[in-house]
């Protein structure tokens, strides 16, 4: 039997000075983990763009 998945993309925007607060990102990931989401990948493609978090959880 194959596992079906739900997928989610979270956008983490930069702060006013262009930086990411690791504490805030960690808190967000902890909250998502409590909801059953698992981080699959994180992409920070450009210096000023947002970071995209790709998550999944069983359907």
PyMOL Python script that loads the backbone (N, CA, C, O; Angstrom):
from pymol import cmd

cmd.read_pdbstr("""\
ATOM      1  N   UNK A   1       0.847  -1.188   0.000  1.00  0.00           N
ATOM      2  CA  UNK A   1       0.000   0.000   0.000  1.00  0.00           C
ATOM      3  C   UNK A   1       0.887   1.244   0.000  1.00  0.00           C
ATOM      4  O   UNK A   1       1.882   1.315   0.721  1.00  0.00           O
ATOM      5  N   UNK A   2       0.515   2.202  -0.806  1.00  0.00           N
ATOM      6  CA  UNK A   2       1.301   3.429  -0.876  1.00  0.00           C
ATOM      7  C   UNK A   2       0.752   4.475   0.086  1.00  0.00           C
ATOM      8  O   UNK A   2      -0.451   4.542   0.339  1.00  0.00           O
ATOM      9  N   UNK A   3       1.649   5.278   0.609  1.00  0.00           N
ATOM     10  CA  UNK A   3       1.261   6.355   1.514  1.00  0.00           C
ATOM     11  C   UNK A   3       0.884   7.584   0.703  1.00  0.00           C
ATOM     12  O   UNK A   3       1.603   7.981  -0.214  1.00  0.00           O
ATOM     13  N   UNK A   4      -0.235   8.175   1.045  1.00  0.00           N
ATOM     14  CA  UNK A   4      -0.648   9.428   0.411  1.00  0.00           C
ATOM     15  C   UNK A   4      -0.190  10.578   1.307  1.00  0.00           C
ATOM     16  O   UNK A   4      -0.174  10.463   2.533  1.00  0.00           O
ATOM     17  N   UNK A   5       0.180  11.679   0.671  1.00  0.00           N
ATOM     18  CA  UNK A   5       0.746  12.808   1.393  1.00  0.00           C
ATOM     19  C   UNK A   5      -0.028  14.091   1.129  1.00  0.00           C
ATOM     20  O   UNK A   5      -0.607  14.280   0.059  1.00  0.00           O
ATOM     21  N   UNK A   6      -0.027  14.959   2.118  1.00  0.00           N
ATOM     22  CA  UNK A   6      -0.441  16.353   1.956  1.00  0.00           C
ATOM     23  C   UNK A   6       0.849  17.152   1.908  1.00  0.00           C
ATOM     24  O   UNK A   6       1.802  16.851   2.626  1.00  0.00           O
ATOM     25  N   UNK A   7       0.878  18.170   1.062  1.00  0.00           N
ATOM     26  CA  UNK A   7       2.065  19.003   0.922  1.00  0.00           C
ATOM     27  C   UNK A   7       1.727  20.444   1.261  1.00  0.00           C
ATOM     28  O   UNK A   7       0.594  20.890   1.080  1.00  0.00           O
ATOM     29  N   UNK A   8       2.717  21.160   1.750  1.00  0.00           N
ATOM     30  CA  UNK A   8       2.524  22.555   2.156  1.00  0.00           C
ATOM     31  C   UNK A   8       3.802  23.320   1.834  1.00  0.00           C
ATOM     32  O   UNK A   8       4.907  22.813   2.027  1.00  0.00           O
ATOM     33  N   UNK A   9       3.641  24.542   1.345  1.00  0.00           N
ATOM     34  CA  UNK A   9       4.780  25.430   1.123  1.00  0.00           C
ATOM     35  C   UNK A   9       4.578  26.649   2.017  1.00  0.00           C
ATOM     36  O   UNK A   9       3.597  27.379   1.875  1.00  0.00           O
ATOM     37  N   UNK A  10       5.505  26.860   2.928  1.00  0.00           N
ATOM     38  CA  UNK A  10       5.485  28.018   3.820  1.00  0.00           C
ATOM     39  C   UNK A  10       6.468  29.048   3.285  1.00  0.00           C
ATOM     40  O   UNK A  10       7.581  28.700   2.893  1.00  0.00           O
ATOM     41  N   UNK A  11       6.070  30.293   3.267  1.00  0.00           N
ATOM     42  CA  UNK A  11       6.954  31.377   2.856  1.00  0.00           C
ATOM     43  C   UNK A  11       7.412  32.124   4.099  1.00  0.00           C
ATOM     44  O   UNK A  11       6.594  32.627   4.869  1.00  0.00           O
ATOM     45  N   UNK A  12       8.718  32.193   4.288  1.00  0.00           N
ATOM     46  CA  UNK A  12       9.291  32.928   5.412  1.00  0.00           C
ATOM     47  C   UNK A  12       9.912  34.195   4.846  1.00  0.00           C
ATOM     48  O   UNK A  12      10.913  34.148   4.131  1.00  0.00           O
ATOM     49  N   UNK A  13       9.303  35.326   5.177  1.00  0.00           N
ATOM     50  CA  UNK A  13       9.784  36.599   4.646  1.00  0.00           C
ATOM     51  C   UNK A  13      10.933  37.123   5.499  1.00  0.00           C
ATOM     52  O   UNK A  13      11.061  36.801   6.680  1.00  0.00           O
ATOM     53  N   UNK A  14      11.752  37.933   4.867  1.00  0.00           N
ATOM     54  CA  UNK A  14      12.893  38.530   5.553  1.00  0.00           C
ATOM     55  C   UNK A  14      12.435  39.638   6.484  1.00  0.00           C
ATOM     56  O   UNK A  14      11.372  40.230   6.301  1.00  0.00           O
ATOM     57  N   UNK A  15      13.256  39.905   7.480  1.00  0.00           N
ATOM     58  CA  UNK A  15      12.990  41.004   8.385  1.00  0.00           C
ATOM     59  C   UNK A  15      13.240  42.340   7.702  1.00  0.00           C
ATOM     60  O   UNK A  15      13.656  42.368   6.544  1.00  0.00           O
ATOM     61  N   UNK A  16      12.996  43.446   8.393  1.00  0.00           N
ATOM     62  CA  UNK A  16      13.148  44.770   7.788  1.00  0.00           C
ATOM     63  C   UNK A  16      14.579  45.077   7.347  1.00  0.00           C
ATOM     64  O   UNK A  16      14.784  45.877   6.434  1.00  0.00           O
ATOM     65  N   UNK A  17      15.554  44.461   7.972  1.00  0.00           N
ATOM     66  CA  UNK A  17      16.953  44.687   7.593  1.00  0.00           C
ATOM     67  C   UNK A  17      17.468  43.595   6.661  1.00  0.00           C
ATOM     68  O   UNK A  17      18.665  43.538   6.383  1.00  0.00           O
ATOM     69  N   UNK A  18      16.589  42.735   6.180  1.00  0.00           N
ATOM     70  CA  UNK A  18      16.968  41.717   5.214  1.00  0.00           C
ATOM     71  C   UNK A  18      17.426  40.406   5.805  1.00  0.00           C
ATOM     72  O   UNK A  18      17.827  39.513   5.059  1.00  0.00           O
ATOM     73  N   UNK A  19      17.384  40.255   7.107  1.00  0.00           N
ATOM     74  CA  UNK A  19      17.873  39.023   7.724  1.00  0.00           C
ATOM     75  C   UNK A  19      16.751  38.126   8.201  1.00  0.00           C
ATOM     76  O   UNK A  19      15.613  38.558   8.382  1.00  0.00           O
ATOM     77  N   UNK A  20      17.099  36.871   8.400  1.00  0.00           N
ATOM     78  CA  UNK A  20      16.166  35.903   8.973  1.00  0.00           C
ATOM     79  C   UNK A  20      16.476  35.741  10.450  1.00  0.00           C
ATOM     80  O   UNK A  20      17.643  35.673  10.838  1.00  0.00           O
ATOM     81  N   UNK A  21      15.464  35.681  11.259  1.00  0.00           N
ATOM     82  CA  UNK A  21      15.654  35.414  12.679  1.00  0.00           C
ATOM     83  C   UNK A  21      15.524  33.912  12.876  1.00  0.00           C
ATOM     84  O   UNK A  21      14.437  33.351  12.743  1.00  0.00           O
ATOM     85  N   UNK A  22      16.635  33.270  13.194  1.00  0.00           N
ATOM     86  CA  UNK A  22      16.619  31.811  13.324  1.00  0.00           C
ATOM     87  C   UNK A  22      15.686  31.358  14.435  1.00  0.00           C
ATOM     88  O   UNK A  22      15.087  30.287  14.337  1.00  0.00           O
ATOM     89  N   UNK A  23      15.551  32.157  15.498  1.00  0.00           N
ATOM     90  CA  UNK A  23      14.654  31.779  16.590  1.00  0.00           C
ATOM     91  C   UNK A  23      13.205  31.725  16.114  1.00  0.00           C
ATOM     92  O   UNK A  23      12.461  30.812  16.471  1.00  0.00           O
ATOM     93  N   UNK A  24      12.809  32.713  15.302  1.00  0.00           N
ATOM     94  CA  UNK A  24      11.436  32.742  14.794  1.00  0.00           C
ATOM     95  C   UNK A  24      11.179  31.585  13.835  1.00  0.00           C
ATOM     96  O   UNK A  24      10.107  30.980  13.860  1.00  0.00           O
ATOM     97  N   UNK A  25      12.167  31.277  12.986  1.00  0.00           N
ATOM     98  CA  UNK A  25      12.000  30.163  12.057  1.00  0.00           C
ATOM     99  C   UNK A  25      11.921  28.845  12.829  1.00  0.00           C
ATOM    100  O   UNK A  25      11.119  27.973  12.495  1.00  0.00           O
ATOM    101  N   UNK A  26      12.750  28.704  13.857  1.00  0.00           N
ATOM    102  CA  UNK A  26      12.721  27.482  14.658  1.00  0.00           C
ATOM    103  C   UNK A  26      11.380  27.320  15.366  1.00  0.00           C
ATOM    104  O   UNK A  26      10.837  26.217  15.423  1.00  0.00           O
ATOM    105  N   UNK A  27      10.844  28.412  15.904  1.00  0.00           N
ATOM    106  CA  UNK A  27       9.530  28.361  16.552  1.00  0.00           C
ATOM    107  C   UNK A  27       8.453  27.938  15.557  1.00  0.00           C
ATOM    108  O   UNK A  27       7.589  27.124  15.881  1.00  0.00           O
ATOM    109  N   UNK A  28       8.507  28.489  14.350  1.00  0.00           N
ATOM    110  CA  UNK A  28       7.506  28.141  13.321  1.00  0.00           C
ATOM    111  C   UNK A  28       7.620  26.674  12.939  1.00  0.00           C
ATOM    112  O   UNK A  28       6.607  25.988  12.797  1.00  0.00           O
ATOM    113  N   UNK A  29       8.859  26.182  12.769  1.00  0.00           N
ATOM    114  CA  UNK A  29       9.053  24.773  12.422  1.00  0.00           C
ATOM    115  C   UNK A  29       8.587  23.860  13.551  1.00  0.00           C
ATOM    116  O   UNK A  29       8.017  22.801  13.288  1.00  0.00           O
ATOM    117  N   UNK A  30       8.819  24.251  14.800  1.00  0.00           N
ATOM    118  CA  UNK A  30       8.348  23.457  15.940  1.00  0.00           C
ATOM    119  C   UNK A  30       6.819  23.375  15.941  1.00  0.00           C
ATOM    120  O   UNK A  30       6.247  22.309  16.169  1.00  0.00           O
ATOM    121  N   UNK A  31       6.165  24.512  15.682  1.00  0.00           N
ATOM    122  CA  UNK A  31       4.698  24.531  15.646  1.00  0.00           C
ATOM    123  C   UNK A  31       4.171  23.643  14.524  1.00  0.00           C
ATOM    124  O   UNK A  31       3.209  22.900  14.719  1.00  0.00           O
ATOM    125  N   UNK A  32       4.796  23.717  13.354  1.00  0.00           N
ATOM    126  CA  UNK A  32       4.367  22.872  12.236  1.00  0.00           C
ATOM    127  C   UNK A  32       4.621  21.402  12.542  1.00  0.00           C
ATOM    128  O   UNK A  32       3.808  20.549  12.184  1.00  0.00           O
ATOM    129  N   UNK A  33       5.732  21.094  13.198  1.00  0.00           N
ATOM    130  CA  UNK A  33       6.025  19.716  13.582  1.00  0.00           C
ATOM    131  C   UNK A  33       4.985  19.169  14.543  1.00  0.00           C
ATOM    132  O   UNK A  33       4.621  17.996  14.459  1.00  0.00           O
ATOM    133  N   UNK A  34       4.500  20.007  15.457  1.00  0.00           N
ATOM    134  CA  UNK A  34       3.450  19.584  16.385  1.00  0.00           C
ATOM    135  C   UNK A  34       2.150  19.257  15.649  1.00  0.00           C
ATOM    136  O   UNK A  34       1.335  18.476  16.140  1.00  0.00           O
ATOM    137  N   UNK A  35       1.959  19.852  14.478  1.00  0.00           N
ATOM    138  CA  UNK A  35       0.773  19.588  13.664  1.00  0.00           C
ATOM    139  C   UNK A  35       0.974  18.392  12.738  1.00  0.00           C
ATOM    140  O   UNK A  35       0.077  18.036  11.974  1.00  0.00           O
ATOM    141  N   UNK A  36       2.159  17.769  12.808  1.00  0.00           N
ATOM    142  CA  UNK A  36       2.421  16.586  11.998  1.00  0.00           C
ATOM    143  C   UNK A  36       3.181  16.845  10.713  1.00  0.00           C
ATOM    144  O   UNK A  36       3.415  15.915   9.942  1.00  0.00           O
ATOM    145  N   UNK A  37       3.575  18.095  10.462  1.00  0.00           N
ATOM    146  CA  UNK A  37       4.305  18.422   9.243  1.00  0.00           C
ATOM    147  C   UNK A  37       5.773  18.079   9.403  1.00  0.00           C
ATOM    148  O   UNK A  37       6.350  18.260  10.476  1.00  0.00           O
ATOM    149  N   UNK A  38       6.375  17.583   8.332  1.00  0.00           N
ATOM    150  CA  UNK A  38       7.794  17.236   8.289  1.00  0.00           C
ATOM    151  C   UNK A  38       8.469  18.092   7.224  1.00  0.00           C
ATOM    152  O   UNK A  38       8.004  18.163   6.086  1.00  0.00           O
ATOM    153  N   UNK A  39       9.571  18.743   7.601  1.00  0.00           N
ATOM    154  CA  UNK A  39      10.308  19.564   6.647  1.00  0.00           C
ATOM    155  C   UNK A  39      11.022  18.669   5.647  1.00  0.00           C
ATOM    156  O   UNK A  39      11.774  17.770   6.026  1.00  0.00           O
ATOM    157  N   UNK A  40      10.778  18.924   4.365  1.00  0.00           N
ATOM    158  CA  UNK A  40      11.399  18.146   3.293  1.00  0.00           C
ATOM    159  C   UNK A  40      12.572  18.914   2.702  1.00  0.00           C
ATOM    160  O   UNK A  40      13.624  18.336   2.427  1.00  0.00           O
ATOM    161  N   UNK A  41      12.392  20.232   2.505  1.00  0.00           N
ATOM    162  CA  UNK A  41      13.434  21.037   1.887  1.00  0.00           C
ATOM    163  C   UNK A  41      13.197  22.502   2.235  1.00  0.00           C
ATOM    164  O   UNK A  41      12.071  22.907   2.523  1.00  0.00           O
ATOM    165  N   UNK A  42      14.256  23.282   2.205  1.00  0.00           N
ATOM    166  CA  UNK A  42      14.171  24.728   2.378  1.00  0.00           C
ATOM    167  C   UNK A  42      15.001  25.366   1.277  1.00  0.00           C
ATOM    168  O   UNK A  42      16.131  24.951   1.021  1.00  0.00           O
ATOM    169  N   UNK A  43      14.431  26.384   0.622  1.00  0.00           N
ATOM    170  CA  UNK A  43      15.116  27.037  -0.488  1.00  0.00           C
ATOM    171  C   UNK A  43      15.151  28.537  -0.233  1.00  0.00           C
ATOM    172  O   UNK A  43      14.123  29.171   0.005  1.00  0.00           O
ATOM    173  N   UNK A  44      16.342  29.080  -0.286  1.00  0.00           N
ATOM    174  CA  UNK A  44      16.537  30.533  -0.201  1.00  0.00           C
ATOM    175  C   UNK A  44      17.235  30.929  -1.493  1.00  0.00           C
ATOM    176  O   UNK A  44      18.464  30.974  -1.555  1.00  0.00           O
ATOM    177  N   UNK A  45      16.447  31.218  -2.522  1.00  0.00           N
ATOM    178  CA  UNK A  45      16.971  31.357  -3.879  1.00  0.00           C
ATOM    179  C   UNK A  45      17.708  32.668  -4.129  1.00  0.00           C
ATOM    180  O   UNK A  45      18.701  32.688  -4.856  1.00  0.00           O
ATOM    181  N   UNK A  46      17.239  33.748  -3.542  1.00  0.00           N
ATOM    182  CA  UNK A  46      17.880  35.040  -3.786  1.00  0.00           C
ATOM    183  C   UNK A  46      18.210  35.710  -2.463  1.00  0.00           C
ATOM    184  O   UNK A  46      17.657  35.368  -1.418  1.00  0.00           O
ATOM    185  N   UNK A  47      19.116  36.665  -2.528  1.00  0.00           N
ATOM    186  CA  UNK A  47      19.559  37.349  -1.313  1.00  0.00           C
ATOM    187  C   UNK A  47      18.420  38.098  -0.621  1.00  0.00           C
ATOM    188  O   UNK A  47      18.344  38.104   0.607  1.00  0.00           O
ATOM    189  N   UNK A  48      17.541  38.722  -1.391  1.00  0.00           N
ATOM    190  CA  UNK A  48      16.467  39.532  -0.811  1.00  0.00           C
ATOM    191  C   UNK A  48      15.110  38.851  -0.834  1.00  0.00           C
ATOM    192  O   UNK A  48      14.144  39.381  -0.285  1.00  0.00           O
ATOM    193  N   UNK A  49      15.023  37.692  -1.457  1.00  0.00           N
ATOM    194  CA  UNK A  49      13.742  37.002  -1.553  1.00  0.00           C
ATOM    195  C   UNK A  49      13.423  36.193  -0.307  1.00  0.00           C
ATOM    196  O   UNK A  49      14.267  36.038   0.575  1.00  0.00           O
ATOM    197  N   UNK A  50      12.213  35.684  -0.239  1.00  0.00           N
ATOM    198  CA  UNK A  50      11.812  34.884   0.918  1.00  0.00           C
ATOM    199  C   UNK A  50      12.441  33.493   0.881  1.00  0.00           C
ATOM    200  O   UNK A  50      12.934  33.041  -0.153  1.00  0.00           O
ATOM    201  N   UNK A  51      12.411  32.837   2.021  1.00  0.00           N
ATOM    202  CA  UNK A  51      12.812  31.435   2.106  1.00  0.00           C
ATOM    203  C   UNK A  51      11.547  30.596   1.998  1.00  0.00           C
ATOM    204  O   UNK A  51      10.548  30.890   2.654  1.00  0.00           O
ATOM    205  N   UNK A  52      11.583  29.565   1.183  1.00  0.00           N
ATOM    206  CA  UNK A  52      10.441  28.670   1.022  1.00  0.00           C
ATOM    207  C   UNK A  52      10.723  27.377   1.770  1.00  0.00           C
ATOM    208  O   UNK A  52      11.775  26.762   1.596  1.00  0.00           O
ATOM    209  N   UNK A  53       9.777  26.973   2.599  1.00  0.00           N
ATOM    210  CA  UNK A  53       9.871  25.719   3.336  1.00  0.00           C
ATOM    211  C   UNK A  53       8.884  24.740   2.723  1.00  0.00           C
ATOM    212  O   UNK A  53       7.691  25.034   2.639  1.00  0.00           O
ATOM    213  N   UNK A  54       9.362  23.588   2.297  1.00  0.00           N
ATOM    214  CA  UNK A  54       8.521  22.557   1.702  1.00  0.00           C
ATOM    215  C   UNK A  54       8.304  21.473   2.748  1.00  0.00           C
ATOM    216  O   UNK A  54       9.258  20.885   3.259  1.00  0.00           O
ATOM    217  N   UNK A  55       7.033  21.215   3.061  1.00  0.00           N
ATOM    218  CA  UNK A  55       6.684  20.273   4.115  1.00  0.00           C
ATOM    219  C   UNK A  55       5.715  19.222   3.599  1.00  0.00           C
ATOM    220  O   UNK A  55       5.037  19.422   2.591  1.00  0.00           O
ATOM    221  N   UNK A  56       5.661  18.089   4.311  1.00  0.00           N
ATOM    222  CA  UNK A  56       4.692  17.044   3.974  1.00  0.00           C
ATOM    223  C   UNK A  56       4.229  16.374   5.260  1.00  0.00           C
ATOM    224  O   UNK A  56       4.905  16.421   6.288  1.00  0.00           O
ATOM    225  N   UNK A  57       3.054  15.747   5.175  1.00  0.00           N
ATOM    226  CA  UNK A  57       2.545  14.914   6.261  1.00  0.00           C
ATOM    227  C   UNK A  57       1.619  13.875   5.659  1.00  0.00           C
ATOM    228  O   UNK A  57       1.034  14.110   4.601  1.00  0.00           O
ATOM    229  N   UNK A  58       1.475  12.739   6.309  1.00  0.00           N
ATOM    230  CA  UNK A  58       0.577  11.714   5.772  1.00  0.00           C
ATOM    231  C   UNK A  58      -0.852  12.243   5.668  1.00  0.00           C
ATOM    232  O   UNK A  58      -1.312  12.998   6.525  1.00  0.00           O
ATOM    233  N   UNK A  59      -1.538  11.837   4.617  1.00  0.00           N
ATOM    234  CA  UNK A  59      -2.923  12.272   4.391  1.00  0.00           C
ATOM    235  C   UNK A  59      -3.858  11.591   5.373  1.00  0.00           C
ATOM    236  O   UNK A  59      -5.066  11.828   5.340  1.00  0.00           O
TER     237      UNK A  59
END
""", "prot")
cmd.dss("prot")
cmd.show_as("cartoon", "prot")
cmd.util.cbc("prot")
cmd.orient("prot")
